[in-house]
Amino acid sequence: MKNLFLQFYNGVMDAEWNPLRAIPSLALRHLIMQLLSWMWCIIFASIVGSWYFFGLSAIAHSLLLAGVAITVGTFESTASKYDVKRRL
């Protein structure tokens, strides 16, 4: 039973197992998984009827994602401008 649940979970949640693995770009796979997760959050929030809490959560998550995007953009532009090599 545990193995069956793990296979089901990986088939949906792991981009290395689900059909998105055919997309060569890891960034694009991640973006698609993010969009799907937002879609399911909206669906479940509408089912439960918690639009107020979903709105607060969506705003908070949008701010967090914007902060991450700005930070990554800043790091990438600085690295390309000064020809910095990545350590990872």
N, C-alpha and C positions, 0 to 999 in steps of 0.2 A: 504494500500500500504506500509506504514511504517513497519507494522508487517511482511509482506511478505519479504521485503528487509532484515529485522533483522533475520528472520529465514534462509534465503539464506546465509547471512553473517556468522551466527553461524554454519551452516552446513558445511562451508568450512574452516573458520578461527579459530574456537574455538575447541580445542582438547577435550573439555568436551562434545561437541555435535556431532562432526564428527565421522566416524568409528574408528579413532585412540583411542577413549575412551576405547576400548577393551584391549588396551595394558596397563598392570598394572604399568609399570615403567614410571613415569612422565618425567624422564630424556630422556628415549628413545623416548617418544612422542614428546618432545621438539626437539630432534635431527632430527627426521623425518620431523617435520614442518619446521625446518631450511633448510634442504636439499631441500624440495619442494619449499621453497621461493627462494632459489638460482637458482633452475631450472627455475622458472618463470621469475626471473630477466634476466637470460641469454636469454630466449625465447623472451621477450619483447625488450631487447637490440638488438637482431639480427633482429627483425622485423623493428625497428626504424632505425637500421643501425648505432647506436652510439657505436661502439666497443671501440673507444678511451675513451669516458667517462665511459663506463662500466668497462674498464680495470682499470682506476683510482679508481673508486668506489669499485671494487672488491679487489684491493690492500689495500685500506683504511679499508674496512670492515674486511679483513683477519687480518690486524694488530690489529684492535680493538678486534676481537674474540680471537686472540692469547693472547692478554693482559689479557682478562677476564679468559681464560683457565689457564694461568700461575698463576694468582691471586687465583683462586679457588683451583688449585692444591697445591699451597703453603699453603693456609689456611687449606685444608683437611689433608695434611701431618703433619702440625704442630699440628692440633687438635688431630690426632690419636697418634702422638709421645708423646705428653704431656697429653693425656687423658682429653682433654678439652670438656666439655659438651656444646652443642648448646643452645642458648637462645631462638631461634624461635620455 
